[in-house]
Amino acid sequence: MLQIIGIIEDTMVDGPGFRTSIYCAGCRHQCEGCHNPQSWDFQGGHAMTTEEIMAIIEADPFANVTFSGGDPMYQPEGFADLARAIRQRTRKTIWCYTGFTFETLVHNPRQRALLELIDVLVDGPFIKTQRDETLRFRGSRNQRILDVPASLAAGKPVLCYE
């Protein structure tokens, strides 16, 4: 089960092209200036099964998938189950937004298991003093858009968008 605050279909702000964005409940980063502070509550939203979410994802054959929140890395097992289902049943790419850094995630076995199923990671907390509205797919200059398979293979972050 995943605690979900919302699912937005056919959005174009959480990665390239049309995406189905799954917004989870729960975030301890609580970044100043967060655009989604209602997602901080771990009890917010409602519980959904992988199958319930997959029905929404599979209903749109053209949209890829984004995990956001909240922070999906606080529910790594549930999102790993969902990512495995996406991998097994579709050809969709998976983006994930997190306030953690890649360097932190690779050292946490639970979070790394999810990381290994993601194509692109937008990492790092939102920092209000580094806010930059000209950036693609992120809010502050410290945040990176990483090619996860290449980063794991290299053992260090590999950027895929500037």
VEXROTOR-588352 format. One line per field, with one value per residue (C-alpha): residue number from 0; residue in one letter; chain; x, y, z. Coordinates in nm, 4 decimals, padded with zeros to 6 digits. Layout:
! VEXROTOR-588352
seq <- NUM,...
type <- A,...
mol <- A,...
X <- X,...
Y <- Y,...
Z <- Z,...
//
This chain:
! VEXROTOR-588352
seq <- 0,1,2,3,4,5,6,7,8,9,10,11,12,13,14,15,16,17,18,19,20,21,22,23,24,25,26,27,28,29,30,31,32,33,34,35,36,37,38,39,40,41,42,43,44,45,46,47,48,49,50,51,52,53,54,55,56,57,58,59,60,61,62,63,64,65,66,67,68,69,70,71,72,73,74,75,76,77,78,79,80,81,82,83,84,85,86,87,88,89,90,91,92,93,94,95,96,97,98,99,100,101,102,103,104,105,106,107,108,109,110,111,112,113,114,115,116,117,118,119,120,121,122,123,124,125,126,127,128,129,130,131,132,133,134,135,136,137,138,139,140,141,142,143,144,145,146,147,148,149,150,151,152,153,154,155,156,157,158,159,160,161
type <- M,L,Q,I,I,G,I,I,E,D,T,M,V,D,G,P,G,F,R,T,S,I,Y,C,A,G,C,R,H,Q,C,E,G,C,H,N,P,Q,S,W,D,F,Q,G,G,H,A,M,T,T,E,E,I,M,A,I,I,E,A,D,P,F,A,N,V,T,F,S,G,G,D,P,M,Y,Q,P,E,G,F,A,D,L,A,R,A,I,R,Q,R,T,R,K,T,I,W,C,Y,T,G,F,T,F,E,T,L,V,H,N,P,R,Q,R,A,L,L,E,L,I,D,V,L,V,D,G,P,F,I,K,T,Q,R,D,E,T,L,R,F,R,G,S,R,N,Q,R,I,L,D,V,P,A,S,L,A,A,G,K,P,V,L,C,Y,E
mol <- A,A,A,A,A,A,A,A,A,A,A,A,A,A,A,A,A,A,A,A,A,A,A,A,A,A,A,A,A,A,A,A,A,A,A,A,A,A,A,A,A,A,A,A,A,A,A,A,A,A,A,A,A,A,A,A,A,A,A,A,A,A,A,A,A,A,A,A,A,A,A,A,A,A,A,A,A,A,A,A,A,A,A,A,A,A,A,A,A,A,A,A,A,A,A,A,A,A,A,A,A,A,A,A,A,A,A,A,A,A,A,A,A,A,A,A,A,A,A,A,A,A,A,A,A,A,A,A,A,A,A,A,A,A,A,A,A,A,A,A,A,A,A,A,A,A,A,A,A,A,A,A,A,A,A,A,A,A,A,A,A,A
X <- 00.0000,00.1082,-00.0172,-00.1142,-00.2349,-00.3149,-00.2536,-00.2383,-00.2766,-00.1299,00.0817,00.3819,00.5623,00.7132,00.9424,00.9400,00.6233,00.2941,00.3262,00.1121,00.2409,00.1858,00.2080,00.2715,00.2088,00.4938,00.8061,01.0431,01.2543,00.9873,01.1767,01.1079,00.9045,00.7895,00.5182,00.3391,00.3458,00.0137,00.2146,00.4271,00.1704,00.2452,-00.1221,-00.2523,-00.4369,-00.5487,-00.4011,-00.3850,-00.2671,-00.0191,-00.3044,-00.5231,-00.2403,-00.1459,-00.5026,-00.4592,-00.1098,-00.2101,-00.5211,-00.2961,-00.0634,00.1234,00.2093,00.5262,00.5348,00.6686,00.6896,00.6706,00.5290,00.5918,00.8986,00.8653,01.1899,01.0022,00.7875,01.0616,00.9170,00.5753,00.7201,00.9644,00.6669,00.4937,00.8098,00.8518,00.4916,00.5519,00.8679,00.6957,00.3757,00.4690,00.7497,00.7106,00.9992,01.0017,01.1162,01.1388,01.1651,01.3315,01.4819,01.7571,02.0760,02.1871,02.4926,02.2679,02.0243,02.2887,02.3987,02.0499,01.9529,01.5775,01.6047,01.8677,01.6308,01.3848,01.6616,01.7673,01.4213,01.4165,01.5317,01.5747,01.6157,01.5640,01.7554,01.8211,01.6014,01.4376,01.6439,01.4478,01.7571,01.8584,01.5158,01.5420,01.2281,01.4334,01.5410,01.3736,01.1875,01.3253,01.2925,01.6372,01.9912,02.1201,01.8797,02.0137,01.8478,02.0374,02.0498,02.0122,02.1410,02.4485,02.5013,02.4842,02.7259,02.9701,02.9370,02.8755,02.6026,02.5688,02.3597,02.1111,01.9695,02.1464
Y <- 00.0000,00.3521,00.6682,00.8924,01.2528,01.2665,01.1405,01.3899,01.2552,01.4138,01.6685,01.8213,01.9798,01.6721,01.5642,01.5660,01.4913,01.3793,01.2102,01.0463,01.1960,01.0110,01.2453,01.0644,01.1718,01.2368,01.4488,01.5341,01.7739,02.0442,02.2854,02.6552,02.7737,02.4212,02.4397,02.1397,02.1664,01.9794,01.6705,01.6762,01.4873,01.1135,01.0410,01.2712,01.1487,00.7889,00.4422,00.2874,-00.0509,-00.1030,-00.2453,00.0610,00.2882,00.0622,00.0801,00.4584,00.4307,00.1667,00.3598,00.6092,00.4293,00.7502,00.9057,00.8170,00.8150,01.0473,00.9775,01.2955,01.4111,01.4462,01.2332,00.8834,00.7799,00.7729,00.4891,00.3014,-00.0504,00.0526,00.2621,-00.0172,-00.2554,-00.0008,00.0562,-00.3205,-00.3450,-00.0547,-00.2255,-00.5634,-00.4377,-00.1236,00.0473,00.3729,00.5722,00.6546,00.9870,01.0433,01.3654,01.3514,01.5858,01.3307,01.3340,01.0470,01.0044,00.9460,00.7130,00.4707,00.3970,00.3158,-00.0387,00.0289,00.3480,00.2074,-00.0770,00.1860,00.3918,00.0930,00.0893,00.4595,00.6118,00.9728,01.1201,01.4856,01.5062,01.7503,01.9677,02.2828,02.5772,02.9004,03.1202,02.9186,02.9326,02.9725,02.9741,02.9341,02.5789,02.2855,02.0376,02.1654,02.4636,02.5488,02.5514,02.2861,02.0241,01.7876,01.5806,01.2518,00.9562,00.6865,00.3803,00.5764,00.7155,00.3709,00.2308,00.5202,00.5221,00.8974,01.1344,01.1669,01.4626,01.4136,01.7685,02.0946
Z <- 00.0000,-00.0766,00.0919,-00.2008,-00.1943,-00.5643,-00.9147,-01.1996,-01.5504,-01.8655,-01.6808,-01.8555,-01.5584,-01.3899,-01.6724,-02.0511,-02.2469,-02.0993,-01.7626,-01.4989,-01.1740,-00.8482,-00.5491,-00.2240,00.1323,00.3702,00.3736,00.6559,00.4476,00.4850,00.2603,00.3111,00.0125,-00.0830,-00.3507,-00.2009,00.1824,00.2096,00.1109,00.4272,00.6392,00.6290,00.7066,00.4313,00.1264,00.1127,00.0850,-00.2618,-00.3822,-00.6629,-00.8727,-00.8200,-00.9310,-01.2220,-01.3552,-01.3867,-01.5349,-01.7894,-01.8960,-02.0776,-02.3185,-02.4074,-02.0701,-01.8813,-01.4999,-01.2313,-00.8578,-00.6509,-00.3262,-00.0491,-00.1012,-00.2499,-00.0810,00.2518,00.1068,-00.0798,-00.0617,-00.1914,-00.4721,-00.5615,-00.5950,-00.8192,-01.0246,-01.0739,-01.1985,-01.4370,-01.5677,-01.6100,-01.7726,-01.9691,-02.1574,-01.9631,-01.8196,-01.4490,-01.3060,-00.9295,-00.7298,-00.3887,-00.1323,-00.0697,-00.2746,-00.4964,-00.2729,00.0309,-00.1466,-00.2753,00.0836,00.2153,00.1013,00.1099,-00.0926,-00.3282,-00.4210,-00.5469,-00.7058,-00.9154,-01.0790,-01.1748,-01.5036,-01.3938,-01.0455,-00.9591,-00.6329,-00.3530,-00.1354,-00.2674,-00.1401,-00.1517,-00.1846,-00.4943,-00.6586,-01.0345,-01.2486,-01.5679,-01.4791,-01.6503,-01.4261,-01.0947,-00.8659,-00.7282,-00.8676,-00.6253,-00.7589,-01.0252,-01.2951,-01.3014,-01.5376,-01.2732,-01.4641,-01.5792,-01.2287,-01.0696,-01.3288,-01.2802,-00.9010,-00.9115,-01.0301,-01.4077,-01.5256,-01.8064,-01.8257,-01.7547
//
